[in-house]
Amino acid sequence: MKKAINIRMDETLLTDLDSYAQELERSRTYIIEKAVSTYFDTLDEMISDKRIDELRAGKTEAYSLEEVAQRLGLN
């Protein structure tokens, strides 16, 4: 199910969005959905980098699969 949202966008960005939508014969919604979906890959990389930095800084710990299984009693 789709839900409606409201966003504010710089006029220049909106003009570009409309140009792409018109050229591709698609709606603004379609273009925005595709853009956000594609950007999730970039966000995943950013989160991974953040977690690696936290590991290196000693702010968090990593556990082996064996340690996790043991803690969960899956041995």
C-alpha positions in Angstrom: 0.0 0.0 0.0 1.3 3.4 -0.8 1.0 6.3 1.6 1.1 10.0 0.7 3.8 12.3 2.1 4.6 15.9 1.8 8.0 17.2 1.1 9.6 20.6 0.4 12.0 20.8 -2.5 14.2 23.5 -3.9 12.6 24.9 -7.1 15.6 24.1 -9.2 15.5 20.4 -8.1 11.7 20.3 -8.7 12.3 21.7 -12.2 14.8 19.0 -12.9 12.5 16.4 -11.5 9.7 17.6 -13.8 12.1 17.6 -16.8 13.1 14.0 -16.1 9.5 12.9 -15.6 8.3 14.5 -18.8 11.2 13.1 -20.8 10.6 9.6 -19.4 6.8 10.0 -19.6 6.6 9.0 -15.9 5.2 10.7 -12.8 7.1 12.7 -10.2 6.2 9.9 -7.8 7.8 7.3 -10.0 11.0 9.2 -10.3 11.2 10.0 -6.6 10.5 6.3 -5.7 13.3 5.1 -8.0 15.7 7.7 -6.7 15.1 6.9 -3.1 15.2 3.1 -3.7 18.6 3.5 -5.5 20.0 5.7 -2.8 19.3 3.0 -0.2 22.5 1.2 -1.5 24.5 4.3 -0.8 22.9 4.6 2.7 23.8 0.9 3.4 27.4 1.7 2.5 27.4 4.7 4.8 26.0 2.6 7.7 28.6 -0.1 7.0 31.4 2.4 7.1 30.1 3.9 10.4 29.9 0.4 12.0 33.5 -0.4 10.9 34.7 3.0 12.3 32.9 2.1 15.6 34.5 -1.3 15.7 38.0 0.2 15.1 37.4 2.9 17.8 36.4 0.2 20.3 32.9 1.6 20.6 31.3 -1.7 19.7 32.2 -5.4 19.6 32.0 -8.1 16.9 31.1 -11.7 17.7 31.9 -14.8 15.7 29.1 -17.0 14.5 30.2 -19.6 17.0 30.0 -17.1 19.8 26.5 -16.0 18.8 25.3 -19.6 18.5 26.7 -20.4 22.0 25.1 -17.4 23.5 21.7 -18.3 22.0 22.1 -22.0 23.1 22.2 -23.3 19.6 25.1 -25.6 20.0 
